[in-house]
Amino acid sequence: MDCIRIRGGNRLNGTIPISGAKNATLPLMIASLLSRETLTLKNVPNLADVSLLKRILGNHGVDHTVRGKRSTHEVVAGETVELSAREIVDTTAPYELVSRMRASFWVIGPLLARMGEARVSLPGGCAIGTRPVDFYLHGLQALGAELSVEGGYVEARAPKGLVGGRVIFPRVSVGATHTVMMAAALAKGETVIENAAREPEVVDVAECLMKMGAQIEGAGTREIHIEGVPSLSAAEHSVLPDRIETGTYAMAVAATGGEVTLTGARPDLLRAALDTLVDAGIEIAETNEGIRVARNGGPLKAVEVTTQPFPGFPTDLQAQLMALMARAEGTSHITETIFENRFMHVQELSRLGADIRLDGQTATIRGVEKLTGAQVMATDLRASVSLVIGGLAAEGETTVNRVYHLDRGFELLEEKLSACGAEIERVRA
């Protein structure tokens, strides 16, 4: 099993290109199931989750071609992927595939809307919490779907097609918003989604669906209106830049010191995180190329943060911020409100010398004078990159094991950091 070896202490200087957003790419690819015509996606990141979803969609009959692969030496643009679902050959999403990536459960919406039936495995729990799919199912039932759960599979039917309705989510859910919005695009009549997720990735998917001919208003607000259409057509869409990757590299620069321009980054996608970095003493400047991040000798200041749905501080940057605050002056507090089990990185950061105490869903981080390299183990995607940040800031050598988690969401991480002066390498098993 591969690992990543880091020798810490180097400042980061240079430029890092920001890839397309994984959290937008996955639902955009799934949206290809809604049309017989080709959906062309640009700026698609080359990630393990993207490769797995290509396989999952292929199981349903989606053909794909890839153009414009990235160079590992000079990263300038993402892949262009053409997805064609002319014929749906199978409406079952089996356990062995869905269990490897929760987002694949979202195929239930497009399959049900287009084919009138879907049989999709329940995804089960994961390392950061149970994340039940109740909201997805209640949303589809509001559109007239007949649902049952048998043998670990959701059996969904709408033999006469879905019908628009009012969907009220008791709690914000990005995945449920994606699923119901895609299903409603082909439903008869108007659908209203109340308490919808406002994340930029939801807006990106809505914009793509509208290019395909969907009629959607209000994406990015609490209430989305969708007027169903009989069919969707071919379209071309460029995936928005990854705000989580942007925030991650910004925190890496904050942890090591130096100055890096994050090219292609959009400040409007992560304003709360950037404001937190400014509070911590980091210089943030918007440029024509993206975002410039700098810390030139000044101390890190402690902060208090509570994760919230967009536009609040994202849960997907919580672990990275904790690694950064391990070296801050004073005591920081981070409260996690989205997932109930997202502090699995605490024990591993402590192996580097971080002083972190947990009280329920709040972590108290007392800044230490130095971190020291050690062997650590990644437990999930965001936790794994927090250990990379800790290793970059630590003295000596850090080895991060189980880096397959990183490959799910960070494209060419070692190359991007090495280009800015980090001593980081992948050690092949």
JORADA-V219039 format. One record per pair of residues at least 4 apart in sequence whose C-alpha atoms are under 7 Angstrom apart, sorted by the first residue. I is the first residue (numbers start at 0). J is the second residue. Records with the same first field share a line. If there is no record, write none. Layout:
# JORADA-V219039
I=J + J
This chain:
# JORADA-V219039
0=401 + 428
1=401 + 402 + 425 + 426 + 427 + 428
2=398 + 399 + 400 + 401 + 402 + 425 + 426 + 427
3=398 + 399 + 400 + 402 + 423 + 424 + 425 + 426
4=397 + 398 + 399 + 423 + 424 + 425 + 426
5=390 + 391 + 396 + 397 + 398 + 422 + 423 + 424
6=391 + 395 + 396 + 397 + 422 + 423
7=390 + 391 + 392 + 393 + 394 + 395 + 396 + 422
8=255 + 391 + 392 + 393 + 394
9=255 + 420 + 421
10=255 + 256 + 257 + 420
11=252 + 255 + 256 + 257 + 258 + 259 + 419 + 420 + 421
12=257 + 258 + 259 + 419 + 420
13=258 + 259 + 260 + 419
14=259 + 260 + 261 + 262 + 419
15=260 + 261 + 262 + 415
16=74 + 75 + 261 + 262 + 263
17=240 + 241 + 244 + 245 + 261 + 262 + 263 + 264
18=44 + 77 + 240 + 241
19=42 + 43 + 44 + 77 + 238 + 239 + 240 + 241
20=24 + 238 + 239 + 240 + 241 + 242
21=25 + 44 + 241 + 408
22=200
23=27 + 200 + 203 + 204 + 238
24=28 + 43 + 238
25=29 + 49
26=30 + 177 + 204
27=204
29=106
30=109 + 181
31=38 + 82 + 83 + 84
32=84 + 109 + 110
33=109 + 113 + 231
34=84 + 230 + 231 + 232
35=83 + 84 + 85 + 86
36=83 + 84 + 85 + 232 + 233
37=81 + 82 + 83 + 233 + 234
38=81 + 82 + 83 + 233 + 234 + 235
39=79 + 80 + 81 + 82 + 234 + 235 + 236
40=79 + 80 + 81 + 235 + 236 + 237 + 238
41=77 + 78 + 79 + 80 + 236 + 237 + 238
42=76 + 77 + 78 + 79 + 237 + 238
43=77 + 78 + 79 + 238
44=77 + 78 + 410
45=49 + 410
46=50 + 406 + 407 + 408 + 409 + 410
47=51 + 406 + 407
48=52 + 407
49=53
50=54
51=55
52=56 + 103
53=57
54=58
55=96
56=60 + 61
57=61 + 62
58=89
59=87 + 88 + 89 + 90
60=84 + 86 + 87 + 88 + 89
61=82 + 83 + 84
62=82 + 83 + 84
63=80 + 81 + 82 + 83
64=80 + 81 + 82
65=78 + 79 + 80 + 81
66=78 + 79 + 80
67=77 + 78 + 79
68=77 + 78
69=74 + 76 + 77 + 78
70=74
71=414
90=110 + 116 + 117 + 118
91=117 + 118 + 119
92=97 + 118 + 119 + 120
93=97 + 119 + 120
94=98 + 120
95=99
97=101 + 103 + 104 + 120 + 122
98=122 + 123
101=122
104=119 + 122
105=178
106=110
107=111 + 117 + 119
108=112 + 178 + 179 + 181 + 182
109=113 + 181 + 182
110=114 + 116 + 117
111=115 + 116 + 117 + 155 + 156 + 157
112=160 + 161 + 182 + 185 + 186
115=156 + 157 + 158 + 160
116=155 + 156 + 157
117=154 + 155 + 156
118=152 + 153 + 154 + 155
119=152 + 153 + 154
120=151 + 152 + 153
121=151 + 152 + 153
123=129
124=128 + 129 + 130
125=129
126=379
127=338 + 340 + 341
128=338 + 339 + 340
132=136
133=137
134=138 + 168 + 175
135=139 + 175 + 178 + 179
136=140
137=141
138=142 + 166 + 179
139=143 + 144 + 179
140=144 + 145
141=164 + 165 + 166
142=161 + 162 + 163 + 164
143=157 + 161 + 162
144=155 + 156 + 157 + 161
145=155 + 156 + 157
146=153 + 154 + 155 + 156
147=153 + 154 + 155
148=152 + 153 + 154
149=153
157=161
160=186
161=186 + 187
162=186 + 187 + 188
163=183 + 186 + 187 + 188 + 189 + 190
164=189 + 190 + 191
165=190 + 191 + 192
166=191 + 192 + 193
167=192 + 193 + 194
168=193 + 194 + 195
171=194 + 195 + 196
172=176 + 196
173=177 + 196
174=178
175=179
176=180 + 195 + 196
177=181 + 201
178=182
179=183
180=184
182=186
183=190 + 225 + 227
184=213 + 225 + 226 + 227 + 228
185=227 + 228 + 229 + 230
186=227 + 228
187=227 + 228
188=226 + 227
189=224 + 225 + 226 + 227
190=224 + 225 + 226
191=222 + 223 + 224 + 225
192=222 + 223 + 224
193=221 + 222 + 223
194=221 + 222
195=221 + 222 + 223
196=221
197=201 + 218 + 219 + 220 + 221 + 309
198=202 + 219 + 309
199=203 + 219 + 268
200=204
201=205 + 218 + 219
202=206 + 218 + 219
203=207 + 239
204=208
205=209 + 215 + 218
206=210
207=211 + 236
208=212 + 213
209=213 + 214 + 215
210=234
211=231 + 232 + 233 + 234
212=231 + 232
213=227 + 228 + 231
214=225 + 226 + 227
215=224 + 225 + 226
216=223 + 224 + 225
217=222 + 223 + 224
218=223
240=263 + 264
241=245
242=246 + 268 + 269
243=247 + 315 + 316
244=248
245=249 + 261 + 264
246=250 + 272 + 316
247=251 + 316 + 319
248=252
249=253 + 292
250=254 + 319 + 320 + 323
251=255 + 388
252=256 + 257 + 258 + 259 + 292 + 293
253=281 + 293 + 294
254=323 + 388 + 392
255=391 + 392
256=293 + 294 + 295 + 296
257=293 + 294 + 295
258=292 + 293 + 294
259=291 + 292 + 293
260=289 + 290 + 291 + 292
261=289 + 290 + 291
262=288 + 289 + 290
263=288 + 289
264=289 + 290
265=289
266=270 + 290
269=273
270=274
271=275 + 310 + 311 + 312
272=276 + 312
273=277
274=278
275=279
276=280 + 281
277=281 + 282 + 283
278=302
279=299 + 300 + 301 + 302
280=298 + 299 + 300
281=293 + 294
282=292 + 293 + 294
283=290 + 291 + 292 + 293
284=290 + 291 + 292
285=289 + 290 + 291
286=290 + 291
299=327 + 328
300=327 + 328 + 329
301=324 + 327 + 328 + 329 + 330 + 331
302=331 + 332
303=331 + 332 + 333
304=332 + 333 + 334
305=312 + 333 + 334 + 335
306=311 + 312 + 313 + 314 + 334 + 335 + 336 + 337
307=311 + 312 + 313 + 314 + 336 + 337
308=313
309=313
313=317
314=337
315=381
316=320
317=321
318=322 + 344 + 381 + 382 + 385
319=323 + 384 + 385
320=324
321=325
322=348 + 385 + 388 + 389
324=331 + 364 + 366
325=353 + 354 + 364 + 365 + 366 + 367
326=366 + 367 + 368 + 369
327=366
328=366
329=365 + 366
330=363 + 364 + 365 + 366
331=363 + 364 + 365
332=361 + 362 + 363 + 364
333=361 + 362 + 363
334=360 + 361 + 362
335=360 + 361
343=378
344=348 + 378 + 382
345=349 + 355
346=350
347=375 + 376
348=352 + 353 + 386
349=353 + 354 + 355
350=373
351=370 + 371 + 372 + 373
352=370 + 371
353=367 + 370
354=364 + 365 + 366 + 367
355=362 + 363 + 364 + 365
356=362 + 363 + 364
357=361 + 362 + 363
358=362
369=393
370=392 + 393 + 394
371=393 + 394 + 395
372=390 + 393 + 394 + 395 + 396 + 397
373=396 + 397 + 398
374=397 + 398 + 399
375=398 + 399 + 400
376=399 + 400 + 401
377=382 + 383 + 399 + 400 + 401 + 402
378=382 + 383
379=383 + 404
380=384 + 404 + 405 + 407 + 408
381=385
382=386
383=387 + 404 + 405
384=388 + 405
385=389
386=390 + 399
387=391
388=392
389=393
390=397
402=406
403=407
405=409
406=410
411=415
412=416
413=417 + 423 + 424
414=418
415=419
416=420 + 421
417=421 + 422 + 423
